[in-house]
Amino acid sequence: MLSDDDRALLDRPLHGLLTIPPAPGRLPAPRPVWFEATPEGGVQLFSLASSPKIRRLEADPRATFVVVRPTGETEGWVSIEADVTVHHDGAKELADRLAQRYWDDPDSAEHRATAAEWADEADIRRIVLHPRRVTRV
């Protein structure tokens, strides 16, 4: 489903906007996330296992995801409607890769302290978005 142009955009270190089913009485609210495209044509990210995001995705495994080209470039974006799976494996490795991708200095004291929260695989989850519909400009 992802075109070569979609993959080129998703392969850049941009922030994605993830929207999941909201808590009762709340409106959907996109959240900026780090991510990477998967070889199978999906998108994956990670979260702390204790986050409300994980509980809501386990209860209703659907999400939307949008990535937009930065200001100064020709307008363009890719939007994905997806089924979601939450995994106990691979989250630590993904978090480490994404830290290298997104942080200017992954070895700073601040970043090392944040990464220490991800040290225990039991405390984080890998979230995989499996596209069912992709739109783009």
Steps between C-alpha positions, in 0.01 A plus 500: 500500500785741566642656186869570448429869571319405823796291612742781416303733727467239777872425486581857606539591870169687516242482776180313429162584646332194650130506583345210689148438630446747785407432860126521572376857490811625319559609142774340291825693545804436278831454679844556344706181493830362378457219249659289230355330194511120506625286211147353477347840422380600845618749758628425848558702813538432871340607825530431869293194591320698772379774263127550440582470129589134542184420699280673244670332204466160661128568551444649151793427266450774242688821428567770248845634428611807302842626394538842334790645303664788688439868431706620208443186294230430245178411680469129559381252756409137546207389716451140613189337645621185669430194705743484791686223677685549828813290553713415802803422284729739313400815687839563661685462170251727327531763774878492468485538119254786521711680761792489256272628224334786691743623764786728399707368791372163626788485749409817691420455869136598443456252217678220687259554791199481268636190327548336841119494529500270198769267637259231613323336205205425731437875542456592133293377207546506124193624315461396136256671265377277216354729233151433374476830310766751395432849363752757393571834336 
